[in-house]
Amino acid sequence: MDTVTLSLVFLGVLLLLYASGIPVALAMGLASVLMMLAPFGPAFNPAIISNELFYGLNSFGLLALPFYLFLGRIMNKSGLTEVLFDFAGSFVSQMRGGIAFVNIVASILFSGMSGLATADAAGLGRVEYTSMRNRGYDKDFSLGLTGASATIGPIIPPSVPLIIYGVLAEESVGALFLGGVLPGLLLGAVLMAFVFILVRIRGYERGEPFDLQTSIQSFLKAIPALAIPVIIIGGILQGYFTATEAGAMAVLYAVLVATVYGDLTMNELVIELRDSTVETFSLTIIISMATIYGLVALQMRIPMLLADTITAISSDPTVVMLLFMVLFLVVGTFMNVTPSLIILVPILLPVSQTVGIDPIHLGVLMVLTLTFGLVTPPFGVILFVLEKVTDADLEDTIRGIAPFYIPMLITLLLIAVVPDIVTYIPYELMGG
């Protein structure tokens, strides 16, 4: 059997298993083992399976996962999300359509603590949607903006998907975090420009007058929460912590703050710790299975085949990045971010290296593009989260988010064709 046919069979088996409802970790592991045992597959010693399972988890960067997952849960449970929302509102709510801008600013602030789009949509999203509806904003506009702003979460550090990419690509998680700062702010700015136009078309009025005393009070109350991204990014930049150690310090600080404020009981802390442990275990199993999957894909020369196919179209890095972007958009529509990363990174990283694409640039664009899949039907997780935490049905949510694909795609194109948006900060501050 030739390489092309063998590769298609391998990918087909994986997709068939995944589509049949088998969890992605088992689907990858089972597809890999089947190809090892198949008479037409590459020759393997079955003993390597245990070695590769261990190797896939033998990464210091992977230790960051449980800390940032736990941090996002504490933020939502302790009420710090509402504090951030009030702080954002005190400064921009007086603008025409002000509460819509508050939605975006609050998501930017919260993204510096949670690292997950679903955490933003489930926790802060409920507050954002309710506040907009209470002030007379249309349901579709409120839903669409809340879903779109949640996609900022996995880009501005900390970011769980960027940690996973860093482990798979063997890149610095700290550099990836810094690479996500400007793209995340750019997405927020483009969303604000889009909202600026929409609120005038729809005739929304100005919000409450600016009150300096209220703004100062809300700022003072938000200082403990705002200190979390300072601890993470400041600690990394100053060389005090690695990204993993910064996550541990942020968790310790958040627990102390939530306990002192009286918003987090010991029983709730134990429950959140348990749930984040389960979530961490699920992700690590997927990553370990991905190591075997990547090894089999390499032995079957899938990365080389894909590289030859793409470079036959063009060897220009910008053109290749645009081709990747289209691929990520399609894949993200049908698969969640984590399994998509785990499947695509081992295959596409060699291709990107062949044409000279910066791995930090690739990682940030890949995470952001796949995250947009969370707000696209038929399997967009954020769509289902918003349906659950609001009074809207799925049809309302899809209809509301559709116009916001425009600013999201504009942001993607800018990041794809201007690598410096991603690479400037990490190279300037860390030397790459």
Secondary structure, DSSP 8 states (H G I E B T S, - for coil): --HHHHHHHHHHHHHHHHHTT--HHHHHHHHHHHHHHSTTS----TTHHHHHHHHHH--SGGGHHHHHHHHHHHHHHHTHHHHHHHHHHHHHTTSBTHHHHHHHHHHHHHHTT---HHHIIIIIHHHHHHHHHHTT--HHHHHHHHHHHHTTTTTSSS-HHHHHHHHHHT--HHHHHHHTHHHHHHHHHHHHHHHHHHHHHHT--B-S---HHHHHHHHHHHHHHHHHHIIIIIHHHTTS--HHHHHHHHHHHHHHHHHHTT---HHHHHHHHHHHHHHHHHHHHHHHHHHHHHHHHHHTTHHHHHHHHHHHH---HHHHHHHHHHHHHHHHHHS-HHHHHHHHHHHHHHHHHHHT--HHHHHHHHHHHHHHGGGSTTT-HHHHHHHHHSS--HHHHHHHHGGGHHHHHHHHHHHHH-THHHHHHHHHHH--
